Amino acid sequence: MEKTYRLKKEKKKKKIKACNFKKMDGYLFTPKNKIKYPGITVTKFKAVNPEIIENLLKKKVKKKLELYLQYLFYLLNETDGEPGATDMVLDDLARYQQMVKNCYQNI
């Protein structure tokens, strides 16, 4: 059985409480930090605070959007003079927008 803990900051006391991740609502992800800390292994992280969730998702979507826009600019530059190229790129952007809305609508 896997132990889970929740860090909660109170005014002057800092406590660590055991909790059940499945009962808490939030955004679950695996951290990508490559730095090793002695005695600490984080395999899953669940953000519960709505502000933290919003910031995490903004960063994630921004990174993917930058890569996607680079690809679309490449398509526009490669297809100079073709009449349907801009329509194809705009359709791809609309598809990406719908994909982001569908993935994160429940969060």
Backbone atoms as SQL, in Angstrom:
CREATE TABLE atoms (id INTEGER PRIMARY KEY, chain TEXT, resi INTEGER, resn TEXT, atom TEXT, x REAL, y REAL, z REAL);
INSERT INTO atoms VALUES
  (1, 'A', 1, 'MET', 'N', 0.835, -1.175, 0.000),
  (2, 'A', 1, 'MET', 'CA', 0.000, 0.000, 0.000),
  (3, 'A', 1, 'MET', 'C', 0.881, 1.240, 0.000),
  (4, 'A', 2, 'GLU', 'N', 0.520, 2.181, -0.787),
  (5, 'A', 2, 'GLU', 'CA', 1.294, 3.398, -0.970),
  (6, 'A', 2, 'GLU', 'C', 0.843, 4.462, 0.025),
  (7, 'A', 3, 'LYS', 'N', 1.802, 5.085, 0.708),
  (8, 'A', 3, 'LYS', 'CA', 1.461, 6.145, 1.651),
  (9, 'A', 3, 'LYS', 'C', 1.419, 7.475, 0.922),
  (10, 'A', 4, 'THR', 'N', 0.442, 8.289, 1.262),
  (11, 'A', 4, 'THR', 'CA', 0.345, 9.621, 0.694),
  (12, 'A', 4, 'THR', 'C', 0.293, 10.620, 1.831),
  (13, 'A', 5, 'TYR', 'N', 0.839, 11.795, 1.591),
  (14, 'A', 5, 'TYR', 'CA', 0.900, 12.822, 2.611),
  (15, 'A', 5, 'TYR', 'C', 0.428, 14.142, 2.053),
  (16, 'A', 6, 'ARG', 'N', -0.056, 14.982, 2.929),
  (17, 'A', 6, 'ARG', 'CA', -0.490, 16.317, 2.545),
  (18, 'A', 6, 'ARG', 'C', 0.223, 17.309, 3.442),
  (19, 'A', 7, 'LEU', 'N', 0.855, 18.308, 2.839),
  (20, 'A', 7, 'LEU', 'CA', 1.502, 19.369, 3.591),
  (21, 'A', 7, 'LEU', 'C', 0.518, 20.503, 3.746),
  (22, 'A', 8, 'LYS', 'N', 0.340, 20.946, 4.972),
  (23, 'A', 8, 'LYS', 'CA', -0.601, 22.025, 5.239),
  (24, 'A', 8, 'LYS', 'C', 0.102, 23.046, 6.106),
  (25, 'A', 9, 'LYS', 'N', 0.097, 24.283, 5.661),
  (26, 'A', 9, 'LYS', 'CA', 0.766, 25.336, 6.403),
  (27, 'A', 9, 'LYS', 'C', -0.261, 26.074, 7.254),
  (28, 'A', 10, 'GLU', 'N', -0.069, 26.011, 8.530),
  (29, 'A', 10, 'GLU', 'CA', -0.880, 26.801, 9.433),
  (30, 'A', 10, 'GLU', 'C', -0.029, 27.977, 9.894),
  (31, 'A', 11, 'LYS', 'N', -0.551, 28.807, 10.738),
  (32, 'A', 11, 'LYS', 'CA', 0.134, 30.053, 11.093),
  (33, 'A', 11, 'LYS', 'C', 1.593, 29.835, 11.476),
  (34, 'A', 12, 'LYS', 'N', 1.852, 29.139, 12.553),
  (35, 'A', 12, 'LYS', 'CA', 3.235, 28.940, 12.966),
  (36, 'A', 12, 'LYS', 'C', 3.628, 27.477, 13.016),
  (37, 'A', 13, 'LYS', 'N', 2.646, 26.608, 12.984),
  (38, 'A', 13, 'LYS', 'CA', 2.924, 25.183, 13.051),
  (39, 'A', 13, 'LYS', 'C', 2.874, 24.585, 11.648),
  (40, 'A', 14, 'LYS', 'N', 3.796, 23.718, 11.373),
  (41, 'A', 14, 'LYS', 'CA', 3.794, 23.007, 10.104),
  (42, 'A', 14, 'LYS', 'C', 3.578, 21.535, 10.403),
  (43, 'A', 15, 'LYS', 'N', 2.548, 20.969, 9.809),
  (44, 'A', 15, 'LYS', 'CA', 2.200, 19.584, 10.077),
  (45, 'A', 15, 'LYS', 'C', 2.188, 18.792, 8.783),
  (46, 'A', 16, 'ILE', 'N', 2.477, 17.535, 8.896),
  (47, 'A', 16, 'ILE', 'CA', 2.342, 16.607, 7.772),
  (48, 'A', 16, 'ILE', 'C', 1.259, 15.618, 8.158),
  (49, 'A', 17, 'LYS', 'N', 0.242, 15.531, 7.309),
  (50, 'A', 17, 'LYS', 'CA', -0.878, 14.641, 7.573),
  (51, 'A', 17, 'LYS', 'C', -0.985, 13.617, 6.459),
  (52, 'A', 18, 'ALA', 'N', -1.349, 12.409, 6.857),
  (53, 'A', 18, 'ALA', 'CA', -1.624, 11.373, 5.855),
  (54, 'A', 18, 'ALA', 'C', -2.991, 11.655, 5.247),
  (55, 'A', 19, 'CYS', 'N', -3.130, 11.415, 3.940),
  (56, 'A', 19, 'CYS', 'CA', -4.403, 11.682, 3.277),
  (57, 'A', 19, 'CYS', 'C', -4.602, 10.686, 2.132),
  (58, 'A', 20, 'ASN', 'N', -5.798, 10.710, 1.608),
  (59, 'A', 20, 'ASN', 'CA', -6.145, 9.842, 0.482),
  (60, 'A', 20, 'ASN', 'C', -6.295, 10.712, -0.763),
  (61, 'A', 21, 'PHE', 'N', -5.435, 10.506, -1.763),
  (62, 'A', 21, 'PHE', 'CA', -5.466, 11.306, -2.987),
  (63, 'A', 21, 'PHE', 'C', -6.763, 11.142, -3.754),
  (64, 'A', 22, 'LYS', 'N', -7.331, 9.978, -3.704),
  (65, 'A', 22, 'LYS', 'CA', -8.507, 9.697, -4.530),
  (66, 'A', 22, 'LYS', 'C', -9.716, 10.515, -4.114),
  (67, 'A', 23, 'LYS', 'N', -9.793, 10.895, -2.840),
  (68, 'A', 23, 'LYS', 'CA', -10.938, 11.660, -2.360),
  (69, 'A', 23, 'LYS', 'C', -10.808, 13.154, -2.633),
  (70, 'A', 24, 'MET', 'N', -9.610, 13.642, -2.862),
  (71, 'A', 24, 'MET', 'CA', -9.376, 15.074, -3.064),
  (72, 'A', 24, 'MET', 'C', -9.507, 15.429, -4.543),
  (73, 'A', 25, 'ASP', 'N', -10.159, 16.552, -4.818),
  (74, 'A', 25, 'ASP', 'CA', -10.262, 17.053, -6.181),
  (75, 'A', 25, 'ASP', 'C', -9.042, 17.910, -6.478),
  (76, 'A', 26, 'GLY', 'N', -8.509, 17.774, -7.679),
  (77, 'A', 26, 'GLY', 'CA', -7.358, 18.577, -8.055),
  (78, 'A', 26, 'GLY', 'C', -6.764, 18.088, -9.360),
  (79, 'A', 27, 'TYR', 'N', -5.582, 18.608, -9.681),
  (80, 'A', 27, 'TYR', 'CA', -4.878, 18.277, -10.917),
  (81, 'A', 27, 'TYR', 'C', -3.679, 17.404, -10.566),
  (82, 'A', 28, 'LEU', 'N', -3.671, 16.171, -11.016),
  (83, 'A', 28, 'LEU', 'CA', -2.625, 15.210, -10.708),
  (84, 'A', 28, 'LEU', 'C', -1.627, 15.146, -11.858),
  (85, 'A', 29, 'PHE', 'N', -0.338, 15.215, -11.525),
  (86, 'A', 29, 'PHE', 'CA', 0.699, 15.098, -12.545),
  (87, 'A', 29, 'PHE', 'C', 1.956, 14.515, -11.920),
  (88, 'A', 30, 'THR', 'N', 2.896, 14.109, -12.770),
  (89, 'A', 30, 'THR', 'CA', 4.181, 13.610, -12.300),
  (90, 'A', 30, 'THR', 'C', 5.228, 14.699, -12.531),
  (91, 'A', 31, 'PRO', 'N', 5.982, 15.057, -11.504),
  (92, 'A', 31, 'PRO', 'CA', 6.987, 16.110, -11.667),
  (93, 'A', 31, 'PRO', 'C', 8.131, 15.644, -12.572),
  (94, 'A', 32, 'LYS', 'N', 8.653, 16.565, -13.363),
  (95, 'A', 32, 'LYS', 'CA', 9.719, 16.245, -14.309),
  (96, 'A', 32, 'LYS', 'C', 11.090, 16.712, -13.818),
  (97, 'A', 33, 'ASN', 'N', 11.197, 17.073, -12.550),
  (98, 'A', 33, 'ASN', 'CA', 12.447, 17.560, -11.994),
  (99, 'A', 33, 'ASN', 'C', 13.462, 16.419, -11.935),
  (100, 'A', 34, 'LYS', 'N', 14.636, 16.633, -12.454),
  (101, 'A', 34, 'LYS', 'CA', 15.667, 15.597, -12.506),
  (102, 'A', 34, 'LYS', 'C', 16.618, 15.653, -11.320),
  (103, 'A', 35, 'ILE', 'N', 16.479, 16.641, -10.445),
  (104, 'A', 35, 'ILE', 'CA', 17.372, 16.801, -9.307),
  (105, 'A', 35, 'ILE', 'C', 16.993, 15.782, -8.234),
  (106, 'A', 36, 'LYS', 'N', 17.966, 15.037, -7.748),
  (107, 'A', 36, 'LYS', 'CA', 17.734, 14.019, -6.730),
  (108, 'A', 36, 'LYS', 'C', 17.956, 14.633, -5.345),
  (109, 'A', 37, 'TYR', 'N', 17.032, 14.363, -4.455),
  (110, 'A', 37, 'TYR', 'CA', 17.160, 14.800, -3.074),
  (111, 'A', 37, 'TYR', 'C', 17.274, 13.554, -2.204),
  (112, 'A', 38, 'PRO', 'N', 18.199, 13.552, -1.253),
  (113, 'A', 38, 'PRO', 'CA', 18.353, 12.350, -0.415),
  (114, 'A', 38, 'PRO', 'C', 17.119, 12.128, 0.460),
  (115, 'A', 39, 'GLY', 'N', 16.536, 10.950, 0.352),
  (116, 'A', 39, 'GLY', 'CA', 15.416, 10.580, 1.196),
  (117, 'A', 39, 'GLY', 'C', 14.057, 11.023, 0.717),
  (118, 'A', 40, 'ILE', 'N', 13.980, 11.802, -0.368),
  (119, 'A', 40, 'ILE', 'CA', 12.698, 12.300, -0.855),
  (120, 'A', 40, 'ILE', 'C', 12.506, 11.826, -2.292),
  (121, 'A', 41, 'THR', 'N', 11.419, 11.136, -2.538),
  (122, 'A', 41, 'THR', 'CA', 11.068, 10.710, -3.880),
  (123, 'A', 41, 'THR', 'C', 9.622, 11.117, -4.142),
  (124, 'A', 42, 'VAL', 'N', 9.415, 11.966, -5.124),
  (125, 'A', 42, 'VAL', 'CA', 8.074, 12.414, -5.473),
  (126, 'A', 42, 'VAL', 'C', 7.720, 11.790, -6.816),
  (127, 'A', 43, 'THR', 'N', 6.721, 10.911, -6.807),
  (128, 'A', 43, 'THR', 'CA', 6.304, 10.263, -8.042),
  (129, 'A', 43, 'THR', 'C', 5.018, 10.861, -8.580),
  (130, 'A', 44, 'LYS', 'N', 4.170, 11.358, -7.685),
  (131, 'A', 44, 'LYS', 'CA', 2.922, 12.000, -8.087),
  (132, 'A', 44, 'LYS', 'C', 2.738, 13.257, -7.266),
  (133, 'A', 45, 'PHE', 'N', 2.118, 14.245, -7.886),
  (134, 'A', 45, 'PHE', 'CA', 1.834, 15.502, -7.192),
  (135, 'A', 45, 'PHE', 'C', 0.429, 15.927, -7.576),
  (136, 'A', 46, 'LYS', 'N', -0.384, 16.231, -6.586),
  (137, 'A', 46, 'LYS', 'CA', -1.749, 16.675, -6.853),
  (138, 'A', 46, 'LYS', 'C', -1.883, 18.096, -6.337),
  (139, 'A', 47, 'ALA', 'N', -2.119, 19.017, -7.270),
  (140, 'A', 47, 'ALA', 'CA', -2.342, 20.416, -6.912),
  (141, 'A', 47, 'ALA', 'C', -3.825, 20.584, -6.615),
  (142, 'A', 48, 'VAL', 'N', -4.132, 21.175, -5.467),
  (143, 'A', 48, 'VAL', 'CA', -5.511, 21.335, -5.044),
  (144, 'A', 48, 'VAL', 'C', -5.943, 22.793, -5.131),
  (145, 'A', 49, 'ASN', 'N', -5.010, 23.705, -4.934),
  (146, 'A', 49, 'ASN', 'CA', -5.304, 25.135, -4.975),
  (147, 'A', 49, 'ASN', 'C', -5.618, 25.555, -6.415),
  (148, 'A', 50, 'PRO', 'N', -6.772, 26.200, -6.661),
  (149, 'A', 50, 'PRO', 'CA', -7.149, 26.578, -8.029),
  (150, 'A', 50, 'PRO', 'C', -6.155, 27.534, -8.697),
  (151, 'A', 51, 'GLU', 'N', -5.515, 28.409, -7.928),
  (152, 'A', 51, 'GLU', 'CA', -4.536, 29.331, -8.517),
  (153, 'A', 51, 'GLU', 'C', -3.304, 28.582, -9.008),
  (154, 'A', 52, 'ILE', 'N', -2.858, 27.597, -8.240),
  (155, 'A', 52, 'ILE', 'CA', -1.697, 26.804, -8.641),
  (156, 'A', 52, 'ILE', 'C', -2.041, 25.974, -9.875),
  (157, 'A', 53, 'ILE', 'N', -3.231, 25.392, -9.888),
  (158, 'A', 53, 'ILE', 'CA', -3.661, 24.599, -11.048),
  (159, 'A', 53, 'ILE', 'C', -3.693, 25.464, -12.299),
  (160, 'A', 54, 'GLU', 'N', -4.242, 26.674, -12.168),
  (161, 'A', 54, 'GLU', 'CA', -4.319, 27.575, -13.317),
  (162, 'A', 54, 'GLU', 'C', -2.936, 27.937, -13.835),
  (163, 'A', 55, 'ASN', 'N', -1.996, 28.232, -12.936),
  (164, 'A', 55, 'ASN', 'CA', -0.633, 28.564, -13.360),
  (165, 'A', 55, 'ASN', 'C', 0.060, 27.381, -14.023),
  (166, 'A', 56, 'LEU', 'N', -0.112, 26.171, -13.467),
  (167, 'A', 56, 'LEU', 'CA', 0.499, 24.985, -14.066),
  (168, 'A', 56, 'LEU', 'C', -0.035, 24.725, -15.468),
  (169, 'A', 57, 'LEU', 'N', -1.358, 24.832, -15.631),
  (170, 'A', 57, 'LEU', 'CA', -1.953, 24.576, -16.944),
  (171, 'A', 57, 'LEU', 'C', -1.586, 25.656, -17.951),
  (172, 'A', 58, 'LYS', 'N', -1.472, 26.914, -17.498),
  (173, 'A', 58, 'LYS', 'CA', -1.052, 27.984, -18.412),
  (174, 'A', 58, 'LYS', 'C', 0.341, 27.716, -18.954),
  (175, 'A', 59, 'LYS', 'N', 1.261, 27.305, -18.080),
  (176, 'A', 59, 'LYS', 'CA', 2.625, 27.007, -18.523),
  (177, 'A', 59, 'LYS', 'C', 2.655, 25.831, -19.486),
  (178, 'A', 60, 'LYS', 'N', 1.864, 24.795, -19.154),
  (179, 'A', 60, 'LYS', 'CA', 1.843, 23.603, -19.999),
  (180, 'A', 60, 'LYS', 'C', 1.287, 23.908, -21.390),
  (181, 'A', 61, 'VAL', 'N', 0.176, 24.639, -21.443),
  (182, 'A', 61, 'VAL', 'CA', -0.447, 24.976, -22.718),
  (183, 'A', 61, 'VAL', 'C', 0.439, 25.939, -23.506),
  (184, 'A', 62, 'LYS', 'N', 1.098, 26.868, -22.812),
  (185, 'A', 62, 'LYS', 'CA', 1.962, 27.834, -23.495),
  (186, 'A', 62, 'LYS', 'C', 3.132, 27.138, -24.187),
  (187, 'A', 63, 'LYS', 'N', 3.744, 26.158, -23.515),
  (188, 'A', 63, 'LYS', 'CA', 4.853, 25.419, -24.126),
  (189, 'A', 63, 'LYS', 'C', 4.394, 24.670, -25.377),
  (190, 'A', 64, 'LYS', 'N', 3.253, 23.989, -25.267),
  (191, 'A', 64, 'LYS', 'CA', 2.747, 23.230, -26.412),
  (192, 'A', 64, 'LYS', 'C', 2.327, 24.161, -27.543),
  (193, 'A', 65, 'LEU', 'N', 1.752, 25.307, -27.193),
  (194, 'A', 65, 'LEU', 'CA', 1.312, 26.254, -28.210),
  (195, 'A', 65, 'LEU', 'C', 2.497, 26.828, -28.974),
  (196, 'A', 66, 'GLU', 'N', 3.604, 27.132, -28.280),
  (197, 'A', 66, 'GLU', 'CA', 4.791, 27.655, -28.956),
  (198, 'A', 66, 'GLU', 'C', 5.339, 26.645, -29.963),
  (199, 'A', 67, 'LEU', 'N', 5.410, 25.381, -29.574),
  (200, 'A', 67, 'LEU', 'CA', 5.876, 24.347, -30.504),
  (201, 'A', 67, 'LEU', 'C', 4.930, 24.200, -31.690),
  (202, 'A', 68, 'TYR', 'N', 3.648, 24.252, -31.411),
  (203, 'A', 68, 'TYR', 'CA', 2.646, 24.117, -32.460),
  (204, 'A', 68, 'TYR', 'C', 2.689, 25.297, -33.422),
  (205, 'A', 69, 'LEU', 'N', 2.872, 26.508, -32.885),
  (206, 'A', 69, 'LEU', 'CA', 2.954, 27.692, -33.745),
  (207, 'A', 69, 'LEU', 'C', 4.198, 27.660, -34.621),
  (208, 'A', 70, 'GLN', 'N', 5.315, 27.160, -34.097),
  (209, 'A', 70, 'GLN', 'CA', 6.518, 27.016, -34.920),
  (210, 'A', 70, 'GLN', 'C', 6.250, 26.083, -36.093),
  (211, 'A', 71, 'TYR', 'N', 5.550, 25.003, -35.829),
  (212, 'A', 71, 'TYR', 'CA', 5.207, 24.064, -36.897),
  (213, 'A', 71, 'TYR', 'C', 4.297, 24.725, -37.932),
  (214, 'A', 72, 'LEU', 'N', 3.313, 25.506, -37.467),
  (215, 'A', 72, 'LEU', 'CA', 2.396, 26.170, -38.399),
  (216, 'A', 72, 'LEU', 'C', 3.110, 27.245, -39.222),
  (217, 'A', 73, 'PHE', 'N', 4.028, 27.981, -38.607),
  (218, 'A', 73, 'PHE', 'CA', 4.806, 28.960, -39.376),
  (219, 'A', 73, 'PHE', 'C', 5.670, 28.265, -40.421),
  (220, 'A', 74, 'TYR', 'N', 6.195, 27.098, -40.070),
  (221, 'A', 74, 'TYR', 'CA', 6.958, 26.317, -41.039),
  (222, 'A', 74, 'TYR', 'C', 6.069, 25.924, -42.220),
  (223, 'A', 75, 'LEU', 'N', 4.841, 25.491, -41.920),
  (224, 'A', 75, 'LEU', 'CA', 3.915, 25.123, -43.002),
  (225, 'A', 75, 'LEU', 'C', 3.604, 26.320, -43.897),
  (226, 'A', 76, 'LEU', 'N', 3.386, 27.483, -43.296),
  (227, 'A', 76, 'LEU', 'CA', 3.083, 28.685, -44.088),
  (228, 'A', 76, 'LEU', 'C', 4.258, 29.072, -44.977),
  (229, 'A', 77, 'ASN', 'N', 5.469, 28.956, -44.461),
  (230, 'A', 77, 'ASN', 'CA', 6.651, 29.325, -45.247),
  (231, 'A', 77, 'ASN', 'C', 6.925, 28.325, -46.358),
  (232, 'A', 78, 'GLU', 'N', 6.661, 27.059, -46.118),
  (233, 'A', 78, 'GLU', 'CA', 6.920, 26.027, -47.113),
  (234, 'A', 78, 'GLU', 'C', 5.884, 26.038, -48.236),
  (235, 'A', 79, 'THR', 'N', 4.669, 26.462, -47.945),
  (236, 'A', 79, 'THR', 'CA', 3.593, 26.405, -48.936),
  (237, 'A', 79, 'THR', 'C', 3.277, 27.802, -49.475),
  (238, 'A', 80, 'ASP', 'N', 4.292, 28.553, -49.836),
  (239, 'A', 80, 'ASP', 'CA', 4.074, 29.887, -50.408),
  (240, 'A', 80, 'ASP', 'C', 3.326, 29.765, -51.727),
  (241, 'A', 81, 'GLY', 'N', 2.300, 30.563, -51.863),
  (242, 'A', 81, 'GLY', 'CA', 1.565, 30.622, -53.110),
  (243, 'A', 81, 'GLY', 'C', 0.414, 29.642, -53.229),
  (244, 'A', 82, 'GLU', 'N', 0.331, 28.666, -52.360),
  (245, 'A', 82, 'GLU', 'CA', -0.793, 27.740, -52.430),
  (246, 'A', 82, 'GLU', 'C', -2.013, 28.376, -51.774),
  (247, 'A', 83, 'PRO', 'N', -3.150, 28.358, -52.452),
  (248, 'A', 83, 'PRO', 'CA', -4.329, 29.063, -51.934),
  (249, 'A', 83, 'PRO', 'C', -4.932, 28.441, -50.678),
  (250, 'A', 84, 'GLY', 'N', -4.814, 27.170, -50.463),
  (251, 'A', 84, 'GLY', 'CA', -5.451, 26.512, -49.317),
  (252, 'A', 84, 'GLY', 'C', -4.569, 26.399, -48.088),
  (253, 'A', 85, 'ALA', 'N', -3.342, 26.916, -48.149),
  (254, 'A', 85, 'ALA', 'CA', -2.404, 26.735, -47.040),
  (255, 'A', 85, 'ALA', 'C', -2.856, 27.495, -45.792),
  (256, 'A', 86, 'THR', 'N', -3.291, 28.743, -45.980),
  (257, 'A', 86, 'THR', 'CA', -3.710, 29.516, -44.802),
  (258, 'A', 86, 'THR', 'C', -4.983, 28.934, -44.186),
  (259, 'A', 87, 'ASP', 'N', -5.876, 28.437, -45.021),
  (260, 'A', 87, 'ASP', 'CA', -7.084, 27.798, -44.490),
  (261, 'A', 87, 'ASP', 'C', -6.736, 26.555, -43.690),
  (262, 'A', 88, 'MET', 'N', -5.771, 25.804, -44.186),
  (263, 'A', 88, 'MET', 'CA', -5.348, 24.597, -43.492),
  (264, 'A', 88, 'MET', 'C', -4.744, 24.947, -42.129),
  (265, 'A', 89, 'VAL', 'N', -3.929, 25.995, -42.072),
  (266, 'A', 89, 'VAL', 'CA', -3.300, 26.416, -40.820),
  (267, 'A', 89, 'VAL', 'C', -4.354, 26.919, -39.834),
  (268, 'A', 90, 'LEU', 'N', -5.324, 27.695, -40.311),
  (269, 'A', 90, 'LEU', 'CA', -6.381, 28.197, -39.434),
  (270, 'A', 90, 'LEU', 'C', -7.254, 27.053, -38.908),
  (271, 'A', 91, 'ASP', 'N', -7.500, 26.062, -39.740),
  (272, 'A', 91, 'ASP', 'CA', -8.256, 24.892, -39.284),
  (273, 'A', 91, 'ASP', 'C', -7.493, 24.124, -38.210),
  (274, 'A', 92, 'ASP', 'N', -6.177, 24.011, -38.401),
  (275, 'A', 92, 'ASP', 'CA', -5.356, 23.335, -37.393),
  (276, 'A', 92, 'ASP', 'C', -5.366, 24.093, -36.073),
  (277, 'A', 93, 'LEU', 'N', -5.320, 25.414, -36.118),
  (278, 'A', 93, 'LEU', 'CA', -5.386, 26.217, -34.888),
  (279, 'A', 93, 'LEU', 'C', -6.726, 26.051, -34.185),
  (280, 'A', 94, 'ALA', 'N', -7.803, 26.018, -34.939),
  (281, 'A', 94, 'ALA', 'CA', -9.124, 25.812, -34.346),
  (282, 'A', 94, 'ALA', 'C', -9.220, 24.423, -33.713),
  (283, 'A', 95, 'ARG', 'N', -8.622, 23.439, -34.364),
  (284, 'A', 95, 'ARG', 'CA', -8.611, 22.078, -33.819),
  (285, 'A', 95, 'ARG', 'C', -7.816, 22.028, -32.516),
  (286, 'A', 96, 'TYR', 'N', -6.688, 22.711, -32.474),
  (287, 'A', 96, 'TYR', 'CA', -5.872, 22.758, -31.253),
  (288, 'A', 96, 'TYR', 'C', -6.635, 23.440, -30.118),
  (289, 'A', 97, 'GLN', 'N', -7.350, 24.515, -30.431),
  (290, 'A', 97, 'GLN', 'CA', -8.135, 25.221, -29.419),
  (291, 'A', 97, 'GLN', 'C', -9.204, 24.291, -28.827),
  (292, 'A', 98, 'GLN', 'N', -9.907, 23.554, -29.662),
  (293, 'A', 98, 'GLN', 'CA', -10.919, 22.620, -29.190),
  (294, 'A', 98, 'GLN', 'C', -10.305, 21.502, -28.353),
  (295, 'A', 99, 'MET', 'N', -9.108, 21.055, -28.764),
  (296, 'A', 99, 'MET', 'CA', -8.433, 19.997, -28.032),
  (297, 'A', 99, 'MET', 'C', -8.079, 20.464, -26.615),
  (298, 'A', 100, 'VAL', 'N', -7.590, 21.693, -26.471),
  (299, 'A', 100, 'VAL', 'CA', -7.241, 22.237, -25.158),
  (300, 'A', 100, 'VAL', 'C', -8.497, 22.389, -24.300),
  (301, 'A', 101, 'LYS', 'N', -9.563, 22.881, -24.888),
  (302, 'A', 101, 'LYS', 'CA', -10.818, 23.042, -24.134),
  (303, 'A', 101, 'LYS', 'C', -11.341, 21.699, -23.660),
  (304, 'A', 102, 'ASN', 'N', -11.294, 20.687, -24.506),
  (305, 'A', 102, 'ASN', 'CA', -11.801, 19.363, -24.125),
  (306, 'A', 102, 'ASN', 'C', -10.944, 18.702, -23.045),
  (307, 'A', 103, 'CYS', 'N', -9.635, 18.895, -23.109),
  (308, 'A', 103, 'CYS', 'CA', -8.742, 18.255, -22.133),
  (309, 'A', 103, 'CYS', 'C', -8.882, 18.856, -20.743),
  (310, 'A', 104, 'TYR', 'N', -9.059, 20.168, -20.648),
  (311, 'A', 104, 'TYR', 'CA', -9.002, 20.838, -19.358),
  (312, 'A', 104, 'TYR', 'C', -10.325, 21.466, -18.928),
  (313, 'A', 105, 'GLN', 'N', -11.436, 21.062, -19.518),
  (314, 'A', 105, 'GLN', 'CA', -12.715, 21.656, -19.159),
  (315, 'A', 105, 'GLN', 'C', -13.185, 21.264, -17.762),
  (316, 'A', 106, 'ASN', 'N', -12.789, 20.097, -17.278),
  (317, 'A', 106, 'ASN', 'CA', -13.241, 19.668, -15.963),
  (318, 'A', 106, 'ASN', 'C', -12.358, 20.171, -14.827),
  (319, 'A', 107, 'ILE', 'N', -11.273, 20.836, -15.154),
  (320, 'A', 107, 'ILE', 'CA', -10.353, 21.316, -14.108),
  (321, 'A', 107, 'ILE', 'C', -10.612, 22.769, -13.806);
